[in-house]
């Protein structure tokens, strides 16, 4: 058992007719394992293929077909566990979860109920108010995904696409440590971030590669602390599970609605029924799907076609040694090495591609200046053009060269923005563009002084005002920059203006 620290969160409080209520939330996140083949067959996992084209005989439940474990799926599960600081179980086993759906040809799902491959772990979740807390992971197990039923192609028939059948999933089960809708969404965001860094799941929620089942219950203030002391779930209230949430916004809205639904039932003297529910985003409500099944309803038993999974500690150690730098460590390094603020470091490490772009831009250059240009100028322009960082028209070398030109004093901040626009739209080497188009900053103090003298001579009334109120000196700085086409060194302009007005 791992010794995990737990940071008690500030709960979301909802006021009801008979007093206050608090939320208790646990999540089961289903993450599709990033592999080229399925969990127990060699069929492709390619998204968007023709229906029923990525199906092996074992996926289709053909008689006599035996599953064969995909070692890379095992490795990806172990990597995920390591990334979540979790206990890796060297001995695990697969079970059959028996239930019938048209998109599950075998009539059962191969999963890991009793002996999961990954045990207890933790996730540090950062919230919008600047606080952070630990959410405990109970387990991670491997299982097969089901297929997809399609109901909108014919008014009288439903169709089944088995391409997803047998695709490897990691089910990441949290403890009921989450106390509000925003925290639930932040937890999923952090899981997604870690797995994308690890390369174990691409986190594409639109394609169904990451989805969450959200367990919600409500309790009176103080009851949760009793649970923490006794580890007893019973007095926390009956929970309901909201299935297949694939949007951070919908997760929050569904939790809010479900909590208020349960509070209304309890305050009316009723009892919450444990069940599985679906969220309807159009109506912003949850509705009953089926009564909540317990483990015995699925008639779990060890899968007779699969031996227990045994792995060596040396195998785990090798995977651990090859792990990439994870987001929390990268953020801490960016703060330490580049002098970034906590906010800037968080923005830049939110995903792997922005972090990689920034680091390449900042290499050997002013880190704070690089962060400012990547976050404010580049990200802003990409958002305006609806482009991803991987499709950026300007590369890290080009942006880094612009930053180097600013640092050396060859161009001013204003010229740098004009240069950025040119490189972004036309391409080219920044230094060559500066030379060819005469954009180099004027550092000749004589030329700057002459421009200042001319502006002072033409505006005697403004000079008197500036002598009375030194803050008005900025007007002369602006006029000088305008007169020099923005090429004058701003620092030199400020110094010369201040000296002239003091005479």
HELIX and SHEET records of a PDB file:
HELIX    1   1 UNK A   71  UNK A   83  1                                  13    
HELIX    2   2 UNK A  181  UNK A  198  1                                  18    
HELIX    3   3 UNK A  223  UNK A  230  1                                   8    
HELIX    4   4 UNK A  234  UNK A  236  5                                   3    
HELIX    5   5 UNK A  248  UNK A  267  1                                  20    
HELIX    6   6 UNK A  295  UNK A  298  5                                   4    
HELIX    7   7 UNK A  313  UNK A  321  1                                   9    
HELIX    8   8 UNK A  327  UNK A  338  1                                  12    
HELIX    9   9 UNK A  342  UNK A  348  1                                   7    
HELIX   10  10 UNK A  352  UNK A  362  1                                  11    
HELIX   11  11 UNK A  367  UNK A  372  1                                   6    
HELIX   12  12 UNK A  373  UNK A  378  3                                   6    
HELIX   13  13 UNK A  379  UNK A  384  1                                   6    
HELIX   14  14 UNK A  389  UNK A  391  5                                   3    
HELIX   15  15 UNK A  396  UNK A  408  1                                  13    
HELIX   16  16 UNK A  413  UNK A  426  1                                  14    
HELIX   17  17 UNK A  430  UNK A  436  1                                   7    
HELIX   18  18 UNK A  445  UNK A  458  1                                  14    
HELIX   19  19 UNK A  460  UNK A  468  1                                   9    
HELIX   20  20 UNK A  470  UNK A  472  5                                   3    
HELIX   21  21 UNK A  473  UNK A  483  1                                  11    
HELIX   22  22 UNK A  490  UNK A  502  1                                  13    
SHEET    1   A 5 UNK A  13  UNK A  16  0                                        
SHEET    2   A 5 UNK A  19  UNK A  32 -1                                        
SHEET    3   A 5 UNK A 168  UNK A 174 -1                                        
SHEET    4   A 5 UNK A 132  UNK A 144 -1                                        
SHEET    5   A 5 UNK A 121  UNK A 126 -1                                        
SHEET    1   B 6 UNK A  13  UNK A  16  0                                        
SHEET    2   B 6 UNK A  19  UNK A  32 -1                                        
SHEET    3   B 6 UNK A 210  UNK A 219 -1                                        
SHEET    4   B 6 UNK A 240  UNK A 245 -1                                        
SHEET    5   B 6 UNK A 275  UNK A 280  1                                        
SHEET    6   B 6 UNK A 285  UNK A 291 -1                                        
SHEET    1   C 2 UNK A  91  UNK A  92  0                                        
SHEET    2   C 2 UNK A 309  UNK A 310 -1                                        
SHEET    1   D 3 UNK A 108  UNK A 111  0                                        
SHEET    2   D 3 UNK A  95  UNK A  98 -1                                        
SHEET    3   D 3 UNK A 301  UNK A 302 -1                                        
SHEET    1   E 2 UNK A 148  UNK A 150  0                                        
SHEET    2   E 2 UNK A 159  UNK A 161 -1                                        
END                                                                             
